[in-house]
Amino acid sequence: MNTANRITLARIALIPLFMLFFTKWPAWMAENSELLQFLNRYGLHIAIAIFILASGTDKLDGYVARKYNQITNLGKLLDPLADKLLISVALIMMVQADMVASWVAVIMIGREFVITGLRMIASAQGVALAADKLGKWKMVLQVTAIAAVLLGSAPIPGVAAIHADDILMLLAVGMTLISGVNYLLQNFKVLKLNDM
């Protein structure tokens, strides 16, 4: 296994750690456990660091794969899977913690299901659908928005009711929708859907 794929696998391995540290343990469990008390006190801070680290490996594995000619079919499968898992898990955990609205998670995760379904249809027809620039911008905005919400955000001067993390999340939702519609419009016509 090459270095780029190891970096991608490390990103996937960080996801359960993110979940462990993000989880707020009930008081009845934590009262007799120093570990759970530690996790309740510092877990979110550690989870934020893990999320940022895992997000950073997304650029790193791609860079290593291209620079050292380590592009493999396994990497082409694992890299987008790791991205989807990281974003989906973070959103689901944040919904559970009342940090984001459920409709935000539904839109972002739903888009991934739709695009993955389209790619599966294309693959069955022997057509490879490449990622586009809007999809890459979508990922950057999603990671930035999730990190901003996790970190908490101060109000924008002069507009006390609106926080920067809220604006970033709305931008991420907008880019999620725009990139999804654009991807569908660009790639739907290349598929042979006469049998449907």
N, C-alpha and C positions, 0 to 999 in steps of 0.2 A: 504494500500500500504506500502511495507516495505522500509527500509532505502536505500538499494541498488538501487531499482527502482526509488526512489526519486532523488538520485544522477544522475542517467541516464537521467531522465526528466529535471534536472537542466542543464545538458550538452546540451540537445536539446533546452532549453529555452535561453541559451547563444548565440545560432547561430544568431537569429535576431538582438541581441545586437551587435554581431561582425559585422554584415552587416551594421547596422546603423553607428557605429563608423568608419568603414573602408571607407564608402562612402565619396568621395570628392564632396562637394556641389558646384554648379556653382556660380560664382562671383555675378551674378545678383540676385540670391536668398540670398546669404550670406551677401550682403552689408547692408541690413536693419535688419539683425537678429544676435544678439549677440550669440545666441545658435549655429547657423550654422557657424559663424566665429570661435567659440570655437572648434566645431567639425572639421573644416578644419585645425585648428592649432594643435590640440592635439588628434584628432580622431584616427589616425593610431597608435599612442602609446597605446591608450586605447584598440584598437582592438587587438593589439599584446598581451597585458596582458590577454584579454578575451580568445583569442585562446589558449594561454599557460595554462590558468586555465581550460578551457573546455577539453583540451587534457589530463590534469592531472587527471580529474575525470574518465577517461577511466580505468585507473589502480585501482582507488579507489573503483569504484562500483563493479568491479570483486572481489577485495580483501574482501570487506564487504560481498558480496553475499556468497563467499566460507567460510569465517571465521565464520559467524553467521548463516550459513545454510539458506540463503535467496534466493537461486536459484529458479526462477520461469519461467514459460513459457513466461510471459510478459517480464521479463528481458532478456530472450534468444532472443526475438523479438526486443526489444528496443535498446539493447546495440549495435549490429552491425548496426542497422539503424542510431543510433546517430553518430557512427563513419563515416559512409558513407556520411551522411548529412554534418557533420563538414568539412570533407576533400573536398567534392564536392563544397560546398559553398565557402570555402577558395580559392580553385583553380579557380573557375569561377570569383570571385572578383579580384583575382590576374591577371588573363588574361585580364580582362577589364582595369586594371590599368597598363598594359604592364610590369608586374613584372615577369611573366613566359610566355613561348611560349604556344600557344594554343595546339600544339601536345602533350605537357606534360599533360595537363588536359584531353585531349581525351584519352590518354593511361590509365591514372589512373582511370578516371571515367568509361571508357569503360570496363576495367577489372571487375569493380564492377557489371556492368550490366550482363556480361557474367557469372560470378560466381553466382550471384543472380538467373539468369535464370536456371542454372544447379541445384541449390538448390530447385527451385520451381518444376522442373521436378522430382527430387528425392522425394520431399515431397508428390507429387501427387501419387507416387508409394509406399509410406509408408517407404521410406528410409531417415534416418537422416544423413546428411553429416556434420561432425564436422570440425571446423576450424583447421588448422595445424600451426606448428611453423613458417614456412616461411611466412604465412599470418600475424602472429603477428609481425615478423621482418619487414615486409612490412609496417605495420601501424606505427611502431616506426620510420622507416626511412622517411616515408611521413611526419609525424608530425615534425621531426627534420628538414627536408629540408624546409618545409613551414615556420617554425619558423625562420630558418636562412635567408630565402629570405625576410621575413617581417622585420627582425631586420637589414638587410643589412649586408654585410660582407666585411672585409678588404681583400686585395689581399694576396695570400700565398707568403711568402718571397721567392724571387728568381724566381717566376713565376707570374709576375705582371698582366698578361692578364687573368689569371684564378683565380676566386674567390672561396672560400670555399663553399659558398651557391650554386654556379653552380655545383660543384662536388657532394655535398649532393643531389641536385635535380636529377642529372644523376644517382646516386646510387639508389635513391628512384624509379626512372623510371625502372632501371634495375631489382630491387627486385620486383617491381610490375609485370613486365613481367614474371620473373622466377617463382614467387609464383603462378601466374595465370596459367601458363603452367603446373607446377607441380600439382596443385590442379585438373586441368582438367584430366591429365593423371592418377592420383591416383583414381579419383572418377568416371570417365566416364564409366569404365568397370563394375561398380556395377549397373548401370542403365540398364533397359530393354528398348532398343530403337528399337525393331523389328517393331513397328508400324510406325516408322518415315521413 
